[in-house]
Amino acid sequence: MKLWQDLFGTDYGLMSIAGIAFMIFMAVWYVRFFIRKVNEKPRKD
């Protein structure tokens, strides 16, 4: 129970949650970005 109190009740716990959420968001964004770029047709310049 102390784990959950520290995680959600302290400033360093909330910052950890924010950091983890940001890293997960960026991982999803990069995967979608690279998949879209790989499937893109090459441009004829």
C-alpha positions in Angstrom: 0.0 0.0 0.0 2.9 2.4 0.6 3.9 2.0 -3.0 0.5 3.3 -4.2 0.6 6.2 -1.7 4.1 7.2 -2.8 3.2 6.8 -6.5 0.0 8.9 -6.4 0.6 11.0 -3.4 4.0 12.5 -3.8 5.5 14.9 -6.3 8.2 12.5 -7.4 5.6 9.7 -7.8 3.4 11.9 -10.0 6.4 13.0 -12.0 7.3 9.3 -12.6 3.8 8.7 -13.9 4.0 11.7 -16.2 7.4 10.5 -17.5 6.2 6.9 -18.1 3.1 8.2 -19.9 5.2 10.5 -22.0 7.5 7.7 -23.0 4.6 5.4 -23.9 3.0 8.2 -26.0 6.2 8.9 -27.8 6.8 5.2 -28.5 3.3 4.9 -30.1 3.8 8.1 -32.1 7.2 6.9 -33.5 5.9 3.5 -34.4 3.0 5.0 -36.3 5.2 7.6 -37.9 7.8 5.1 -39.2 5.1 2.6 -40.4 3.5 5.4 -42.4 6.8 6.5 -43.9 7.8 2.9 -44.8 4.4 2.4 -46.6 4.7 5.8 -48.4 5.3 5.7 -52.2 8.7 7.2 -53.2 8.6 10.7 -54.7 9.9 11.3 -58.2 12.1 14.4 -58.0 
